[in-house]
Amino acid sequence: MSRKLIANGLVACCLLGALVFFAASQSPAATSQPPAAVASQVEAIDTNCLAIQDAVMALKPTQLVYANSTWKIASDADVTVAERTKASVMIASVYEQGNNYAWVLWHAWDQKGNQSATQLCFRQQDGSLERAKQAADISSLNGAAAAVGYYTPGGAIIYQSDLFEVNDSKIAKKITELPFYKELP
């Protein structure tokens, strides 16, 4: 074999390796599995939150928009206008199950128009946070790329997936701690 052919082969292998490394670094991080000690708790929380989600999604939520430094209950038209603005806007949809608030979808856009979404599932017994999900947008909240954290009734984290942001300002440990709770009917 000629040296030129071998050199070209080495260059091709290095480029291929660099491309594989780059592609792997661009894909979302794999979500780790909860340890066996908490796996049953995580599964029970997921089951409960799925039941709540199934029960409330057919209902019309109370919608709130953050504008002029205050949260206000908003009409569908207000929400549509806020969503079209896509800059420095926060919108929350709060769902009731029975007589209690149980499910919150909260999404926001920063000044550059980048969206973030948070989904909160609260326990019916005491209004404590059961599970929080975070994603780049609402449609990704139930996908594999969503980050998730599971909580005890006392507010301690049981388990969190990779990339879960514990200090997310949209997470409230109790339903009554949400910044717009006083505005809810």
Residue frames as qw, qx, qy, qz and C-alpha x, y, z in Angstrom:
[[0.000, 0.889, 0.459, 0.000, 0.00, 0.00, 0.00],
 [0.378, 0.534, -0.045, 0.755, 1.19, 3.47, -0.69],
 [0.270, -0.220, -0.491, 0.799, 1.87, 5.92, 2.11],
 [0.225, -0.070, -0.139, -0.962, -0.60, 8.36, 0.55],
 [0.592, -0.295, -0.613, -0.431, -3.42, 5.77, 0.70],
 [0.549, -0.324, -0.659, 0.399, -2.61, 4.95, 4.33],
 [0.130, -0.108, -0.248, 0.954, -2.45, 8.65, 5.25],
 [0.387, -0.178, -0.332, -0.842, -5.79, 9.29, 3.55],
 [0.622, -0.328, -0.700, -0.122, -7.29, 6.32, 5.43],
 [0.417, -0.270, -0.557, 0.666, -6.04, 7.68, 8.75],
 [0.089, 0.000, 0.017, -0.996, -7.43, 11.13, 7.99],
 [0.524, -0.254, -0.527, -0.619, -10.79, 9.60, 7.04],
 [0.594, -0.340, -0.705, 0.188, -10.87, 7.56, 10.27],
 [0.250, -0.188, -0.397, 0.863, -10.04, 10.63, 12.37],
 [0.268, -0.088, -0.184, -0.942, -12.75, 12.67, 10.67],
 [0.600, -0.302, -0.649, -0.357, -15.28, 9.87, 11.11],
 [0.510, -0.303, -0.652, 0.473, -14.36, 9.58, 14.80],
 [0.060, -0.095, -0.198, 0.974, -14.71, 13.35, 15.26],
 [0.427, -0.186, -0.396, -0.792, -18.13, 13.30, 13.57],
 [0.619, -0.344, -0.705, -0.051, -19.34, 10.45, 15.78],
 [0.382, -0.256, -0.517, 0.722, -18.08, 12.24, 18.89],
 [0.111, -0.009, -0.027, -0.993, -19.73, 15.51, 17.80],
 [0.526, -0.272, -0.551, -0.588, -23.06, 13.80, 17.03],
 [0.577, -0.353, -0.701, 0.225, -23.04, 12.05, 20.41],
 [0.245, -0.204, -0.377, 0.870, -22.39, 15.34, 22.18],
 [0.241, -0.079, -0.206, -0.945, -25.35, 16.98, 20.40],
 [0.535, -0.353, -0.691, -0.334, -27.95, 14.38, 21.37],
 [0.526, -0.662, 0.123, -0.520, -29.81, 14.73, 24.68],
 [0.024, -0.413, 0.848, -0.331, -28.17, 13.07, 27.66],
 [0.548, -0.209, -0.791, -0.173, -29.55, 9.68, 28.53],
 [0.532, -0.569, 0.153, -0.608, -31.82, 9.76, 31.53],
 [0.144, 0.246, -0.912, 0.296, -30.59, 7.57, 34.33],
 [0.615, -0.392, -0.616, -0.298, -32.95, 5.12, 35.98],
 [0.464, -0.684, 0.270, -0.494, -33.93, 5.56, 39.62],
 [0.067, 0.342, -0.902, 0.255, -32.18, 3.30, 42.11],
 [0.443, -0.245, -0.846, -0.167, -34.10, 0.17, 43.09],
 [0.194, -0.291, -0.674, 0.651, -34.76, 1.61, 46.58],
 [0.216, 0.429, 0.229, -0.847, -36.96, 4.39, 45.14],
 [0.092, 0.005, -0.754, -0.650, -38.13, 2.83, 41.87],
 [0.122, -0.503, -0.855, -0.034, -41.47, 1.72, 43.36],
 [0.062, -0.661, -0.351, 0.660, -42.09, 5.23, 44.80],
 [0.037, 0.362, -0.405, -0.839, -41.30, 6.81, 41.42],
 [0.108, -0.189, -0.870, -0.442, -43.60, 4.34, 39.65],
 [0.097, -0.615, -0.736, 0.267, -46.43, 5.05, 42.12],
 [0.012, -0.610, -0.076, 0.789, -46.01, 8.82, 41.62],
 [0.069, 0.169, -0.633, -0.752, -46.02, 8.42, 37.83],
 [0.106, -0.384, -0.899, -0.183, -49.19, 6.29, 38.04],
 [0.080, -0.679, -0.546, 0.484, -50.92, 8.82, 40.29],
 [0.005, 0.536, -0.154, -0.830, -49.90, 11.80, 38.13],
 [0.057, -0.027, -0.784, -0.618, -51.02, 10.03, 34.97],
 [0.088, -0.557, -0.825, 0.045, -54.43, 9.39, 36.57],
 [0.051, -0.695, -0.267, 0.666, -54.68, 13.07, 37.53],
 [0.009, -0.341, 0.468, 0.815, -53.62, 14.16, 34.05],
 [0.053, -0.251, -0.876, -0.408, -56.19, 11.87, 32.41],
 [0.095, -0.652, -0.707, 0.258, -58.91, 13.19, 34.72],
 [0.072, -0.735, -0.182, 0.649, -58.22, 16.90, 34.27],
 [0.225, -0.184, 0.528, 0.798, -57.20, 17.28, 30.64],
 [0.047, 0.520, 0.753, 0.401, -60.81, 17.13, 29.46],
 [0.192, -0.826, -0.436, 0.303, -61.61, 20.10, 31.72],
 [0.298, 0.818, 0.030, 0.491, -61.08, 23.76, 30.94],
 [0.606, -0.198, -0.376, 0.672, -58.23, 25.14, 33.04],
 [0.133, -0.959, -0.126, 0.216, -58.03, 28.45, 34.78],
 [0.694, 0.388, 0.061, 0.604, -55.54, 30.41, 32.70],
 [0.316, -0.883, -0.051, 0.344, -53.30, 33.14, 34.03],
 [0.621, 0.594, 0.000, 0.511, -50.91, 35.50, 32.29],
 [0.529, -0.565, -0.118, 0.622, -48.04, 37.38, 33.89],
 [0.353, 0.632, 0.250, 0.643, -48.04, 40.96, 32.64],
 [0.078, -0.765, 0.095, -0.633, -46.95, 44.27, 34.16],
 [0.128, 0.353, -0.752, 0.542, -45.39, 42.43, 37.11],
 [0.543, -0.061, 0.551, -0.631, -48.67, 40.78, 38.16],
 [0.035, 0.120, 0.969, 0.214, -50.51, 37.54, 37.51],
 [0.492, 0.193, 0.163, -0.833, -54.07, 37.92, 36.22],
 [0.584, 0.285, 0.757, -0.070, -56.74, 35.44, 35.19],
 [0.092, 0.384, -0.485, -0.781, -56.88, 35.52, 31.41],
 [0.779, 0.401, 0.221, -0.428, -59.42, 34.74, 28.73],
 [0.826, 0.182, 0.441, 0.301, -58.59, 32.48, 25.79],
 [0.441, 0.847, 0.097, 0.280, -58.08, 35.61, 23.68],
 [0.265, -0.906, 0.326, -0.051, -55.64, 37.05, 26.25],
 [0.761, -0.317, 0.530, 0.201, -53.65, 33.82, 26.21],
 [0.736, 0.503, 0.343, 0.297, -53.55, 33.79, 22.40],
 [0.190, 0.951, -0.099, 0.221, -52.23, 37.35, 22.33],
 [0.491, -0.748, 0.447, 0.011, -49.63, 36.53, 25.02],
 [0.835, -0.043, 0.493, 0.240, -48.47, 33.43, 23.14],
 [0.612, 0.700, 0.200, 0.309, -48.04, 35.43, 19.93],
 [0.119, -0.967, 0.222, -0.049, -45.91, 37.98, 21.77],
 [0.950, 0.073, -0.139, 0.272, -43.27, 35.31, 22.56],
 [0.432, 0.431, -0.349, 0.711, -41.03, 37.64, 24.52],
 [0.020, 0.159, -0.574, 0.803, -40.94, 38.00, 28.30],
 [0.668, -0.215, -0.174, -0.691, -44.30, 36.27, 28.72],
 [0.031, -0.090, 0.954, -0.284, -45.45, 33.69, 31.29],
 [0.667, -0.135, -0.282, -0.676, -48.67, 31.70, 31.02],
 [0.133, -0.127, 0.926, -0.330, -50.04, 29.19, 33.53],
 [0.656, -0.173, -0.464, -0.570, -52.90, 26.74, 33.06],
 [0.178, -0.219, 0.797, -0.534, -54.21, 25.39, 36.36],
 [0.579, -0.157, -0.668, -0.440, -56.50, 22.34, 36.44],
 [0.516, -0.328, 0.488, -0.622, -58.80, 21.25, 39.26],
 [0.470, -0.066, -0.870, -0.132, -59.57, 17.71, 40.30],
 [0.388, -0.588, -0.680, 0.205, -62.60, 17.61, 42.54],
 [0.183, -0.965, -0.189, -0.018, -62.31, 20.67, 44.79],
 [0.568, -0.639, 0.260, 0.449, -58.51, 20.87, 44.66],
 [0.432, 0.806, -0.359, -0.184, -56.01, 22.27, 42.20],
 [0.902, -0.203, 0.371, 0.088, -53.94, 19.35, 41.03],
 [0.736, 0.225, 0.391, 0.505, -52.17, 20.06, 37.75],
 [0.029, 0.897, -0.048, -0.439, -50.25, 23.07, 36.47],
 [0.714, 0.357, 0.283, 0.531, -48.76, 23.70, 33.03],
 [0.161, -0.906, 0.014, 0.391, -46.54, 26.74, 33.13],
 [0.728, 0.277, 0.275, 0.564, -44.68, 28.02, 30.11],
 [0.142, -0.883, 0.008, 0.447, -42.64, 31.11, 29.47],
 [0.686, 0.574, 0.087, 0.439, -40.66, 32.90, 26.81],
 [0.500, -0.501, -0.038, 0.705, -37.53, 34.89, 27.56],
 [0.137, 0.786, -0.039, -0.602, -36.67, 38.18, 25.85],
 [0.005, -0.396, 0.735, 0.550, -35.11, 36.29, 22.92],
 [0.734, 0.148, -0.233, -0.621, -38.29, 34.29, 22.37],
 [0.350, 0.193, -0.914, 0.069, -36.93, 30.99, 23.75],
 [0.732, -0.391, -0.159, -0.535, -39.66, 28.90, 25.37],
 [0.133, 0.192, -0.906, 0.352, -39.43, 26.79, 28.51],
 [0.683, -0.332, -0.330, -0.561, -42.17, 24.66, 30.04],
 [0.019, -0.206, 0.846, -0.492, -42.82, 23.20, 33.47],
 [0.661, -0.306, -0.513, -0.454, -45.51, 20.71, 34.47],
 [0.110, -0.299, 0.715, -0.623, -46.42, 20.27, 38.14],
 [0.637, -0.301, -0.650, -0.287, -48.46, 17.44, 39.63],
 [0.208, -0.419, 0.512, -0.720, -49.75, 17.99, 43.18],
 [0.171, -0.162, -0.952, 0.193, -51.02, 15.43, 45.72],
 [0.374, -0.547, -0.465, -0.588, -54.74, 15.62, 46.36],
 [0.623, -0.507, -0.547, 0.234, -54.44, 14.85, 50.08],
 [0.455, -0.676, -0.179, 0.550, -52.30, 17.84, 51.07],
 [0.339, 0.939, 0.050, -0.034, -51.49, 19.93, 47.97],
 [0.451, -0.658, 0.478, 0.367, -47.80, 19.03, 48.11],
 [0.462, 0.644, -0.488, -0.365, -45.72, 18.70, 44.96],
 [0.919, -0.060, 0.386, -0.046, -45.51, 15.13, 43.77],
 [0.717, 0.113, 0.436, 0.533, -43.69, 15.48, 40.44],
 [0.157, 0.848, -0.086, -0.499, -42.21, 18.28, 38.34],
 [0.749, 0.277, 0.430, 0.421, -41.26, 18.02, 34.68],
 [0.015, -0.786, 0.169, 0.594, -39.21, 20.48, 32.66],
 [0.675, 0.306, 0.535, 0.406, -38.78, 20.77, 28.90],
 [0.241, -0.080, 0.281, 0.925, -37.95, 23.23, 26.15],
 [0.378, -0.078, -0.256, -0.886, -41.63, 23.51, 25.21],
 [0.683, -0.074, 0.384, -0.617, -45.05, 22.17, 26.17],
 [0.880, 0.271, -0.247, -0.302, -45.10, 19.46, 23.50],
 [0.536, 0.412, -0.695, 0.243, -41.87, 17.98, 24.93],
 [0.426, -0.495, 0.486, -0.581, -43.08, 17.67, 28.54],
 [0.890, -0.104, 0.341, -0.284, -44.26, 14.09, 28.12],
 [0.788, 0.531, -0.312, 0.024, -41.37, 13.06, 25.86],
 [0.902, -0.123, -0.187, 0.369, -38.10, 11.31, 26.61],
 [0.441, 0.435, -0.159, 0.769, -36.18, 14.60, 26.61],
 [0.402, -0.776, -0.068, -0.482, -38.14, 16.01, 29.57],
 [0.268, 0.262, -0.719, 0.585, -36.28, 16.29, 32.85],
 [0.643, -0.527, -0.391, -0.394, -38.22, 15.11, 35.89],
 [0.089, 0.312, -0.698, 0.638, -38.03, 15.33, 39.68],
 [0.616, -0.440, -0.619, -0.211, -40.04, 13.37, 42.26],
 [0.071, -0.484, 0.408, -0.770, -40.82, 14.72, 45.73],
 [0.263, -0.290, -0.852, 0.349, -41.87, 13.52, 49.18],
 [0.187, -0.822, -0.506, -0.185, -44.92, 15.18, 50.81],
 [0.476, -0.741, -0.110, 0.462, -42.42, 17.18, 52.92],
 [0.309, 0.934, -0.102, -0.145, -40.78, 18.65, 49.80],
 [0.408, -0.563, 0.653, 0.299, -37.57, 16.60, 49.74],
 [0.606, 0.495, -0.461, -0.418, -36.51, 15.26, 46.38],
 [0.901, -0.128, 0.404, -0.096, -36.74, 11.48, 46.09],
 [0.672, 0.043, 0.545, 0.499, -35.16, 11.21, 42.66],
 [0.303, 0.812, -0.056, -0.495, -34.26, 13.50, 39.77],
 [0.848, 0.389, 0.254, 0.254, -33.33, 12.63, 36.21],
 [0.545, -0.074, 0.198, 0.812, -30.33, 14.02, 34.42],
 [0.136, 0.304, 0.274, 0.902, -30.61, 17.73, 33.59],
 [0.320, -0.761, -0.553, -0.107, -33.42, 18.34, 36.11],
 [0.186, 0.456, -0.205, 0.846, -33.08, 21.89, 37.43],
 [0.396, -0.463, -0.715, 0.344, -33.94, 21.72, 41.13],
 [0.162, -0.447, -0.254, 0.842, -33.79, 25.51, 41.51],
 [0.055, 0.412, 0.604, 0.680, -36.27, 26.22, 38.68],
 [0.126, 0.028, 0.312, -0.941, -38.24, 29.28, 39.78],
 [0.588, -0.095, -0.363, -0.717, -41.44, 27.71, 38.39],
 [0.582, -0.158, -0.794, 0.076, -41.36, 24.87, 40.93],
 [0.411, -0.502, 0.279, -0.708, -43.44, 25.30, 44.08],
 [0.129, 0.119, -0.954, 0.243, -43.38, 22.63, 46.81],
 [0.184, 0.452, 0.766, -0.418, -47.03, 23.34, 47.73],
 [0.205, 0.623, 0.606, 0.451, -49.87, 24.46, 45.50],
 [0.208, -0.923, -0.301, 0.119, -50.40, 27.41, 47.85],
 [0.475, -0.574, 0.219, 0.630, -46.82, 28.61, 47.17],
 [0.484, 0.439, 0.499, 0.570, -47.44, 29.26, 43.48],
 [0.168, -0.157, -0.067, 0.971, -47.04, 33.01, 42.81],
 [0.326, -0.153, -0.383, -0.851, -50.49, 33.16, 41.22],
 [0.224, -0.287, -0.918, 0.157, -52.33, 31.04, 43.81],
 [0.056, 0.420, 0.466, -0.777, -54.12, 34.07, 45.33],
 [0.312, 0.276, -0.304, -0.857, -55.56, 34.89, 41.91],
 [0.201, -0.099, -0.935, -0.273, -57.21, 31.47, 41.47],
 [0.544, -0.359, -0.181, -0.736, -60.98, 31.32, 41.97]]
